[in-house]
Amino acid sequence: MDIVEKVEMVKNHDVTALENLEGFLKMVEARNEDINAFIEINTDEAIRRAEEIDSRIKRGEKTGRLAGLVIGVKSNINVQDFTVSAASKTLENYRGSYDATVIKRMKQEDAVIIGMTNMDEFAAGSSTETSFFGPTDNPAAPGRIPGGSSGGSAAAVAAEMCDIALGSDTGGSIRNPASHCGVMGFKPTYGLVSRQGLLDLAMSLDQIGPLAADVSGIKLALEVISGHDPADPTTIDGAADLEADLKLDEMKFGVVKEFFEVTDDSIDRIIQDKLGVIEDEGAEIVELEFSHIDLCLPTYYLINYVEFFSATRKYDGRKYGHRIEDVCGPEVLRRIHMGSYISQKELSGRYYKRALQARSLIRREIQRILRDVDVILGPTVPKLPHSLGEELEPMEMYAYDVLTVIANLAGIPAASMMAGTVKGVPVGLQLQAKPGDDARILAAMREISELN
């Protein structure tokens, strides 16, 4: 059954919210010690909430759109009375004193929060190996990284430890692990989902989004968490429209040749095969050119360094846990030092202002090539996930993000879904669309998933 069907079963007494929760708790008990997808499970609170939902259903009272669904939450999103550590020793004992807007909205629709998922420390990474609580294994390709920084959320969904998980995406941090773990992940248009209650990595790039095993779970979660939030001035006005009744033979897909030039041949073949199937179903495929791909990674990381440095100044040991520089890992420290250096007044024009100019150039270019197509299709990540513990240079790690940072720089919606496997390792297909065209991506994901 898909997620929507499961909600209906809960509401119709075919399965209880408690039974749904207990199934996931058994899976957590059996697998989490090895996978390390969750760094905190709050069993008592989850059971209390599931029982309360079941009681209301028995009394015939109205229940919400997520009734009884079990949710994992990336540990940089505030959940009241849960440990919100961002997988760092800096905040190892910090308990959430309030619910982020996305959590409030999910609870209002009767979701059951089961626990906090692992991640790269302060979301600084692409492998979920930099966590203070240890790395997460990839359930779909054991012994390999799950991707990052939302690797715990992707692994929790892939290992069937929850119905839906929330992640945050700064430069691919939802789509990258979705690709590596063989699940679906969605980065909304910037401003579609409130960031209130998120521990930012880079405020002008970050978006909260869902990961799930099927399109219905992605769409349902987005319907609940999206829309204007007075507490976040970057959010759009009004409700989000996520409905688009489109078929493949009504859609025009763009394929950017430069995306394949930086992608490994084994992944290239999988994506090309999927594109061939889509074209056979009547979709129009258009070849596009994107001339600024070489600018994307340096532009993204210069902005990331500066905004991350600014965001971490509150972790000085006075109010929130430890002083970050005293306890953080090498990747977090690298970004703090780089951000501090670039932020110097005498250097800001040389690096940061030029990065902002390059960002505008990238945004204009991607919006230009999106004018005449519905969705851009291509690989999510240009290479397969490496083995856990394998030593990579920083630039090798950053290279995972070359195809995903574009959407964050341009503020456009993007998603990843499984395209196939290379020797059993999942490969993701990335979909990108115009700002506000989140519904078009959802329609394309639905249609493509039905081809499998």
Secondary structure by P-SEA (a helix, b strand, c coil): ccaaaaaaaaaaccccaaaaaaaaaaaaaacccccccccccaaaaaaaaaaaaaaaaaaccccccccbbbbbbcccccccccccccccccccccccccccaaaaaaaaacccccbbbbcccccccccccccccbbbbbcccccccccccaaaaaaaaaaccccbbbbcccccaaaaaaaaacbbbbbcccccccccccccccccccccccccccaaaaaaaaaaccccccccccccccccccccccccccbbbbbbaaaaaaccaaaaaaaaaaaaaaaaabbbbbbbbbccccccaaaaaaaaaaaaaaaacccccccccccccccccaaaaaaaaaaaaaaccccccccaaaaaaaaaaaaaaaaaaaccccccccccccccccccccccccccccccccccccccccbbbbbcccccccccbbbbbbbbbcccaaaaaaaaaaaaaaac
